Amino acid sequence: MVAYSAILAGNTIRISFRGVAFSCVLFMSALLNHSQKLFGFNLSLADLLLPISLVSLMILGTLRLRASYLSFFVSLSLVGLLSSAFLIPGITSYTMSLLSVLKGYIKIAVSFLFFSVGYSLNREWQGKVIQAYSRTAIGIGLIGVLLSISGSGFLREQFFYGSFRLRGLMSDLNYFSVIQASVLVYCIRNSKLRTFSKLVASSVLLLSIIASGSKTGLLTVGIYFAFLLFERIVASRQTVLLMTILCIVLILAVLLVPLVSSLFIVVLDSTTRVIPAFARVRFLFTDFSYAISEGGSSRDVAWGNAFYLIRLSPLFGTGFGTYSDVSSLVFGTRVIAHNTFLQMFAEWGIPLALTFFCYVFLVLVSVSRRMTNPDEVTLITRDIIIVFLVGSIGISLNNARMFWFFLGILTASAARPSREIQSRS
C-alpha cells in the first residue's frame, strides 16, 4: 500500500493512496447519476473525478488495459478523424468544423477512459461502486417521487423538465429513466437486500420512471422483466409446466381484453391525473405506433435518417462530430439517431461497429456460460449492460459514461479465469 505521512499540530496523519483512489472511484460512480448540458457537452461531476481516479490507479499500479482494446481505440480514432476531415467533406457539401470534430473525439476518448477505469477495478471495488451508483439513483428517485406528489419544492426546477416530467439530476429524462431501470437490476439480483427493502426500492424506481414520462424507460423495464421470466422458465426443471401455464395466462388475457378494456382505460386516466407525465406513456398501451412516431418522439424519422447516413458511408462512417451537421444539411434537422446501434454504425462505419457489438455479445455469452454458480457482482453487471443495450433501442448511449464504465467492469470479469469467478460464488 502506498502511503504518505504528514505532521500536523503534533499528530501524525497517514494518508493512504489506496483509500484516496477508492474514494475517488466510489464518488465517481455515484455521480454517474448526474449530467448537465454545457458548452455542447453533457458534462458530469463524475468527469471531474475521472482524471484523479486514473492517476490514483496509476500510482497504485492497478491501472491496466489489454493491447487489443487500445488497438481498437487507435483504429477507431484514425478512421473517425480521417472520415470527418476528408471523406464526408468529399462526398457531401459539408464543410468540416474543427471544433465539432474535436468535441466529438473528446466524447469518445472520455468514454474510453471510463471503460479503462471500470476494467481496472478489482472484485471488492466492483461491488462497492455498483452499490454507490445504485443507492444514489434510488435516493434521487425518491426525492423525485416525493416532489411529484407534493407538486412543489425548491428542487423542482432542477429535478423536472417542463415542470412535470422527472429527469433527476440528468440533462435528459430518457437517460434518467434508463439509469433507474438499470438500478432495478441491483434491487432484484442483490441477495443481501431484504425483501421489504427490495420492494420499497423497486417501487421508488418504477414510480420515478413513470414520473419521467419516458416511453423508452418503461419499455426497457418491460423487456427486462420478460427476460427475467424467460430466464426463470429456462432454468426451471418444470419448463413444460411453466410454459403451459404462461400460454394459458396469455390466452385468457387476450380473451378478457374486451371485458376489461374499459376498466383499463379508467386506470390509465386515473394514473395520468395523479402523474401528468404518464400522459405520454399511456400511448404505449392505447396506440403503440403513435407512441413511436409522434408525441414528441419521431423515432421513425430519426431512425430513417440514420439508415440513410449509414448508406452514405458504410465502411468508414461519418466520423466524429459530423452526424448532426450532415443530418441538418441533408434532412434539415440536427436530430441524432436516438438509437445506440444505428448511431454507432453511422458514425463508426459498419466494420468497426459490427466488431464492437459482436465482442459485447461474446462477453455477455462468456460470463453467462461460466457462471454455473452465479457470481453476484458479475451477474448484476451483466444485467446492467443488458438493460443499457435494451434502452439503446430508444436512445443513443454511444457516449454515455455509465455504459462504458460498467462495460469495462463486465469485460474484466470475462477476462478473469473461470476458476476465480466460481471460487467467489
C-alpha positions as CSV (number, residue, x, y, z in Angstrom):
1,M,0.0,0.0,0.0
2,V,1.3,3.4,-1.0
3,A,1.0,5.9,1.9
4,Y,2.1,9.4,2.9
5,S,2.7,10.7,6.4
6,A,2.5,14.3,7.5
7,I,2.9,16.1,10.8
8,L,0.1,18.5,11.8
9,A,-0.3,20.0,15.2
10,G,1.8,17.3,16.8
11,N,-0.3,14.5,15.3
12,T,0.8,12.1,12.5
13,I,-1.7,11.9,9.7
14,R,-1.3,8.8,7.4
15,I,-2.9,9.2,4.0
16,S,-3.4,6.0,2.1
17,F,-3.3,6.5,-1.7
18,R,-5.3,3.3,-1.9
19,G,-8.0,4.9,0.2
20,V,-7.9,8.1,-2.0
21,A,-8.2,6.1,-5.1
22,F,-11.1,4.1,-3.7
23,S,-12.9,7.2,-2.6
24,C,-12.5,8.9,-6.0
25,V,-13.8,5.9,-7.9
26,L,-16.7,5.5,-5.4
27,F,-17.8,9.1,-5.7
28,M,-17.3,9.0,-9.4
29,S,-19.6,6.0,-9.8
30,A,-22.3,7.7,-7.6
31,L,-22.0,10.9,-9.7
32,L,-22.7,8.9,-12.9
33,N,-26.3,9.9,-12.0
34,H,-25.6,13.5,-12.8
35,S,-25.1,15.3,-16.1
36,Q,-25.8,18.8,-17.4
37,K,-25.6,20.3,-20.9
38,L,-22.8,22.9,-21.1
39,F,-20.6,24.1,-24.0
40,G,-22.0,21.5,-26.3
41,F,-21.2,18.6,-23.9
42,N,-23.2,16.6,-21.5
43,L,-20.9,17.3,-18.6
44,S,-21.0,15.4,-15.3
45,L,-19.4,15.9,-11.9
46,A,-18.1,12.4,-12.4
47,D,-15.8,13.8,-15.2
48,L,-14.0,15.9,-12.6
49,L,-13.1,12.7,-10.7
50,L,-12.1,10.7,-13.7
51,P,-8.5,12.1,-14.1
52,I,-8.0,11.8,-10.3
53,S,-9.2,8.2,-10.4
54,L,-6.9,7.4,-13.4
55,V,-3.8,9.0,-11.7
56,S,-4.6,7.2,-8.4
57,L,-4.9,3.9,-10.1
58,M,-1.6,4.5,-11.9
59,I,0.1,5.3,-8.6
60,L,-1.2,2.1,-7.2
61,G,-0.1,0.2,-10.3
62,T,-3.6,-1.2,-10.9
63,L,-4.5,0.7,-14.0
64,R,-4.5,-1.9,-16.7
65,L,-5.7,-2.4,-20.3
66,R,-5.3,-5.0,-22.9
67,A,-3.3,-4.1,-26.0
68,S,-6.2,-5.3,-28.2
69,Y,-8.6,-2.7,-26.6
70,L,-6.1,0.1,-27.1
71,S,-5.5,-1.0,-30.7
72,F,-9.3,-0.9,-31.4
73,F,-9.4,2.6,-29.9
74,V,-6.5,3.8,-32.0
75,S,-8.1,2.3,-35.2
76,L,-11.4,4.0,-34.4
77,S,-9.6,7.3,-33.8
78,L,-7.8,7.1,-37.1
79,V,-10.8,6.1,-39.2
80,G,-13.1,8.6,-37.4
81,L,-10.7,11.5,-37.8
82,L,-9.9,10.7,-41.5
83,S,-13.6,10.3,-42.3
84,S,-14.5,13.6,-40.5
85,A,-11.7,15.6,-42.2
86,F,-11.7,14.2,-45.7
87,L,-14.3,11.5,-46.6
88,I,-17.5,13.3,-45.6
89,P,-16.5,16.7,-46.9
90,G,-15.5,14.9,-50.1
91,I,-18.8,13.1,-50.8
92,T,-21.1,15.9,-49.4
93,S,-21.2,19.7,-49.4
94,Y,-20.4,19.6,-45.7
95,T,-17.5,21.8,-44.6
96,M,-15.5,20.3,-41.7
97,S,-15.7,22.2,-38.4
98,L,-12.6,21.6,-36.4
99,L,-14.4,22.5,-33.2
100,S,-17.2,19.9,-33.9
101,V,-14.7,17.2,-34.7
102,L,-12.7,17.9,-31.6
103,K,-15.9,17.8,-29.4
104,G,-16.9,14.5,-31.0
105,Y,-13.5,13.0,-30.4
106,I,-13.2,14.2,-26.8
107,K,-16.6,12.4,-26.1
108,I,-15.3,9.0,-27.4
109,A,-11.9,9.5,-25.7
110,V,-13.6,10.2,-22.3
111,S,-15.8,7.2,-22.8
112,F,-12.7,5.0,-23.4
113,L,-11.2,6.4,-20.2
114,F,-14.3,5.5,-18.2
115,F,-14.0,2.0,-19.7
116,S,-10.4,1.8,-18.6
117,V,-11.2,2.7,-15.0
118,G,-14.0,0.1,-14.9
119,Y,-11.7,-2.5,-16.4
120,S,-9.0,-1.8,-13.8
121,L,-11.2,-2.3,-10.7
122,N,-10.7,-5.4,-8.5
123,R,-13.6,-7.6,-7.3
124,E,-14.0,-5.8,-4.0
125,W,-14.2,-2.3,-5.6
126,Q,-16.6,-3.5,-8.3
127,G,-19.2,-4.4,-5.7
128,K,-18.8,-1.2,-3.9
129,V,-19.1,1.1,-7.0
130,I,-22.3,-0.8,-8.1
131,Q,-23.7,-0.2,-4.6
132,A,-22.8,3.6,-4.7
133,Y,-24.2,4.0,-8.2
134,S,-27.4,2.2,-7.3
135,R,-28.1,3.8,-3.9
136,T,-27.5,7.3,-5.3
137,A,-30.1,6.5,-8.1
138,I,-32.6,5.3,-5.6
139,G,-32.1,8.4,-3.4
140,I,-32.6,10.7,-6.4
141,G,-35.6,8.7,-7.5
142,L,-37.2,9.0,-4.0
143,I,-36.7,12.8,-4.0
144,G,-38.2,13.0,-7.4
145,V,-41.3,10.9,-6.5
146,L,-41.8,13.0,-3.4
147,L,-41.6,16.2,-5.4
148,S,-44.1,14.7,-7.9
149,I,-46.6,14.0,-5.2
150,S,-46.1,17.3,-3.3
151,G,-46.2,19.4,-6.5
152,S,-43.8,22.0,-5.2
153,G,-40.4,22.4,-3.7
154,F,-37.2,24.4,-4.4
155,L,-35.6,21.4,-6.1
156,R,-38.5,21.0,-8.6
157,E,-36.9,23.2,-11.3
158,Q,-33.7,21.1,-11.1
159,F,-35.4,17.7,-11.0
160,F,-38.1,18.3,-13.6
161,Y,-38.2,19.0,-17.3
162,G,-41.1,21.3,-18.3
163,S,-42.3,21.4,-14.7
164,F,-43.9,17.9,-14.8
165,R,-41.5,15.3,-16.3
166,L,-39.0,14.0,-13.8
167,R,-35.4,13.9,-15.0
168,G,-33.5,13.7,-11.7
169,L,-30.0,15.2,-12.0
170,M,-29.6,14.2,-15.7
171,S,-29.9,16.6,-18.6
172,D,-32.1,14.1,-20.5
173,L,-35.1,12.4,-18.9
174,N,-34.7,9.3,-21.1
175,Y,-31.2,8.8,-19.8
176,F,-32.5,9.2,-16.3
177,S,-35.2,6.6,-16.9
178,V,-32.8,4.1,-18.3
179,I,-30.4,4.6,-15.4
180,Q,-33.3,4.0,-13.0
181,A,-34.2,0.8,-15.0
182,S,-30.6,-0.4,-14.7
183,V,-30.7,0.0,-10.9
184,L,-33.7,-2.3,-10.8
185,V,-31.1,-5.0,-11.5
186,Y,-29.4,-4.2,-8.2
187,C,-32.6,-4.5,-6.3
188,I,-33.7,-7.8,-8.0
189,R,-30.3,-9.6,-8.1
190,N,-28.8,-8.4,-4.7
191,S,-29.3,-11.3,-2.3
192,K,-28.1,-9.1,0.7
193,L,-31.2,-6.9,0.4
194,R,-34.2,-7.9,2.5
195,T,-37.5,-8.5,0.7
196,F,-39.1,-5.4,2.1
197,S,-36.1,-3.2,1.1
198,K,-36.3,-4.7,-2.4
199,L,-40.0,-3.9,-2.7
200,V,-39.6,-0.3,-1.5
201,A,-36.6,0.4,-3.6
202,S,-38.1,-1.2,-6.7
203,S,-41.3,0.7,-6.2
204,V,-39.4,4.0,-6.0
205,L,-37.5,3.2,-9.2
206,L,-40.7,2.2,-11.1
207,L,-42.6,5.3,-9.9
208,S,-39.7,7.6,-10.9
209,I,-39.6,6.0,-14.4
210,I,-43.4,6.6,-14.7
211,A,-43.0,10.2,-13.4
212,S,-40.3,10.8,-16.1
213,G,-42.9,10.1,-18.8
214,S,-40.3,8.2,-20.7
215,K,-41.7,5.5,-23.0
216,T,-38.1,4.2,-23.6
217,G,-37.7,3.7,-19.8
218,L,-40.9,1.9,-19.4
219,L,-40.4,-0.4,-22.4
220,T,-36.9,-1.2,-21.2
221,V,-38.3,-2.3,-17.8
222,G,-41.0,-4.4,-19.6
223,I,-38.4,-6.1,-21.8
224,Y,-36.0,-6.8,-18.9
225,F,-38.8,-8.3,-16.8
226,A,-39.7,-10.5,-19.9
227,F,-36.0,-11.6,-20.0
228,L,-36.1,-12.5,-16.3
229,L,-39.3,-14.6,-16.8
230,F,-37.7,-16.4,-19.8
231,E,-34.5,-17.0,-17.8
232,R,-36.5,-18.4,-14.9
233,I,-38.5,-20.7,-17.2
234,V,-35.4,-22.0,-19.0
235,A,-33.6,-22.6,-15.6
236,S,-36.6,-24.4,-14.1
237,R,-36.9,-28.2,-14.1
238,Q,-40.6,-27.8,-14.8
239,T,-40.2,-25.9,-18.1
240,V,-43.1,-27.6,-19.9
241,L,-45.5,-26.9,-17.0
242,L,-44.4,-23.3,-16.7
243,M,-44.7,-22.7,-20.5
244,T,-48.2,-24.3,-20.4
245,I,-49.3,-22.0,-17.6
246,L,-47.8,-19.0,-19.4
247,C,-49.7,-19.8,-22.6
248,I,-52.9,-20.3,-20.7
249,V,-52.5,-16.9,-19.0
250,L,-51.7,-15.2,-22.3
251,I,-54.8,-16.8,-24.0
252,L,-57.0,-15.7,-21.1
253,A,-55.6,-12.2,-21.2
254,V,-56.4,-11.9,-24.9
255,L,-59.9,-13.2,-24.4
256,L,-60.6,-10.9,-21.5
257,V,-59.3,-7.8,-23.2
258,P,-62.7,-6.7,-24.5
259,L,-64.2,-7.2,-21.0
260,V,-61.5,-5.2,-19.1
261,S,-60.6,-2.6,-21.7
262,S,-62.9,0.0,-20.3
263,L,-61.6,-0.6,-16.8
264,F,-58.0,-0.4,-18.1
265,I,-58.7,2.9,-19.7
266,V,-60.1,4.2,-16.4
267,V,-56.9,3.1,-14.6
268,L,-54.7,4.8,-17.3
269,D,-56.7,8.0,-17.0
270,S,-56.5,8.0,-13.2
271,T,-52.8,7.4,-13.3
272,T,-52.4,10.4,-15.7
273,R,-54.3,12.7,-13.4
274,V,-52.0,11.7,-10.5
275,I,-48.8,11.8,-12.6
276,P,-49.3,14.1,-15.6
277,A,-46.1,12.8,-17.3
278,F,-47.8,9.5,-17.7
279,A,-49.9,11.0,-20.5
280,R,-47.1,10.3,-22.9
281,V,-46.5,6.7,-21.6
282,R,-50.2,5.7,-21.9
283,F,-49.9,5.7,-25.7
284,L,-47.8,2.6,-25.4
285,F,-50.9,0.8,-24.2
286,T,-53.5,2.6,-26.4
287,D,-51.7,3.4,-29.7
288,F,-48.2,2.0,-30.0
289,S,-47.5,3.3,-33.5
290,Y,-48.4,6.8,-32.4
291,A,-46.1,6.4,-29.3
292,I,-43.2,5.6,-31.6
293,S,-43.8,8.1,-34.4
294,E,-45.5,11.1,-32.7
295,G,-45.9,12.5,-29.2
296,G,-42.5,14.2,-29.4
297,S,-40.7,11.0,-30.2
298,S,-40.5,10.8,-34.0
299,R,-38.2,7.8,-33.6
300,D,-39.2,6.5,-37.1
301,V,-37.9,9.7,-38.7
302,A,-34.7,9.7,-36.7
303,W,-34.1,6.0,-37.5
304,G,-34.8,6.6,-41.2
305,N,-32.2,9.4,-41.3
306,A,-29.7,7.2,-39.6
307,F,-30.1,4.4,-42.1
308,Y,-29.5,7.0,-44.9
309,L,-26.3,8.2,-43.3
310,I,-25.1,4.6,-42.9
311,R,-25.6,4.0,-46.6
312,L,-23.8,7.3,-47.3
313,S,-20.6,6.0,-45.8
314,P,-21.0,2.3,-44.8
315,L,-17.3,1.4,-44.4
316,F,-15.8,4.4,-42.6
317,G,-18.9,6.1,-41.1
318,T,-19.4,9.9,-40.8
319,G,-16.7,10.2,-38.2
320,F,-16.6,12.4,-35.1
321,G,-18.8,15.4,-34.5
322,T,-20.3,15.4,-38.0
323,Y,-23.5,13.5,-37.6
324,S,-25.8,16.4,-36.6
325,D,-24.2,18.7,-39.2
326,V,-24.6,16.3,-42.0
327,S,-28.2,15.4,-40.9
328,S,-29.0,19.1,-40.9
329,L,-27.5,19.5,-44.3
330,V,-29.4,16.6,-45.8
331,F,-32.6,16.5,-43.9
332,G,-32.9,20.0,-42.4
333,T,-32.8,18.6,-38.8
334,R,-29.9,18.1,-36.3
335,V,-31.7,15.2,-34.6
336,I,-29.5,12.3,-33.7
337,A,-30.4,8.6,-34.3
338,H,-32.0,8.0,-30.8
339,N,-30.6,4.5,-31.1
340,T,-27.2,3.5,-30.0
341,F,-26.8,0.8,-32.6
342,L,-27.7,3.0,-35.5
343,Q,-25.7,5.9,-34.1
344,M,-22.5,3.8,-33.9
345,F,-23.0,2.2,-37.3
346,A,-23.5,5.6,-38.8
347,E,-20.5,7.3,-37.0
348,W,-18.0,4.4,-36.8
349,G,-18.9,2.6,-40.1
350,I,-20.2,-1.0,-40.3
351,P,-16.9,-2.9,-39.8
352,L,-15.8,-1.2,-36.5
353,A,-19.4,-1.0,-35.1
354,L,-20.1,-4.7,-36.0
355,T,-16.8,-5.7,-34.4
356,F,-17.7,-3.8,-31.2
357,F,-21.2,-5.2,-30.9
358,C,-20.1,-8.8,-31.7
359,Y,-17.5,-8.5,-29.0
360,V,-20.0,-7.2,-26.4
361,F,-22.3,-10.1,-27.3
362,L,-19.4,-12.6,-26.8
363,V,-18.6,-11.0,-23.4
364,L,-22.3,-11.4,-22.4
365,V,-22.3,-15.0,-23.5
366,S,-19.0,-15.8,-21.9
367,V,-19.8,-14.5,-18.4
368,S,-23.3,-16.2,-18.6
369,R,-21.9,-19.6,-19.6
370,R,-19.2,-19.5,-16.9
371,M,-21.5,-18.8,-14.0
372,T,-22.9,-22.2,-13.0
373,N,-23.0,-20.8,-9.5
374,P,-23.5,-17.1,-10.3
375,D,-21.1,-14.6,-9.0
376,E,-23.4,-11.8,-7.9
377,V,-21.3,-8.8,-8.9
378,T,-20.8,-10.2,-12.4
379,L,-24.5,-11.1,-12.7
380,I,-25.6,-7.6,-11.7
381,T,-23.1,-6.0,-14.1
382,R,-24.2,-8.3,-16.9
383,D,-27.8,-7.4,-16.4
384,I,-27.0,-3.7,-16.2
385,I,-25.3,-3.9,-19.6
386,I,-28.4,-5.8,-20.9
387,V,-30.7,-3.0,-19.7
388,F,-28.5,-0.4,-21.3
389,L,-28.5,-2.4,-24.6
390,V,-32.3,-2.7,-24.5
391,G,-32.6,1.0,-23.7
392,S,-30.2,1.7,-26.6
393,I,-33.1,0.9,-28.9
394,G,-34.7,4.3,-28.0
395,I,-31.7,6.5,-27.0
396,S,-28.1,7.0,-28.1
397,L,-25.8,5.7,-25.3
398,N,-22.7,5.6,-27.5
399,N,-21.0,8.3,-25.4
400,A,-22.8,7.5,-22.1
401,R,-20.1,7.3,-19.4
402,M,-22.1,4.8,-17.3
403,F,-22.5,2.4,-20.2
404,W,-18.7,2.4,-20.9
405,F,-17.8,2.2,-17.1
406,F,-19.9,-0.9,-16.5
407,L,-18.9,-2.4,-19.8
408,G,-15.3,-2.1,-18.5
409,I,-16.2,-3.9,-15.3
410,L,-18.0,-6.7,-17.2
411,T,-15.2,-7.1,-19.7
412,A,-12.8,-7.5,-16.8
413,S,-15.0,-10.3,-15.4
414,A,-15.0,-12.0,-18.7
415,A,-11.2,-11.8,-18.9
416,R,-10.8,-13.3,-15.4
417,P,-10.1,-17.1,-15.2
418,S,-13.4,-19.0,-14.6
419,R,-12.0,-20.8,-11.5
420,E,-11.5,-17.4,-9.9
421,I,-15.1,-16.4,-10.6
422,Q,-16.5,-19.7,-9.3
423,S,-14.3,-19.5,-6.2
424,R,-16.0,-16.3,-5.2
425,S,-19.6,-17.5,-5.9
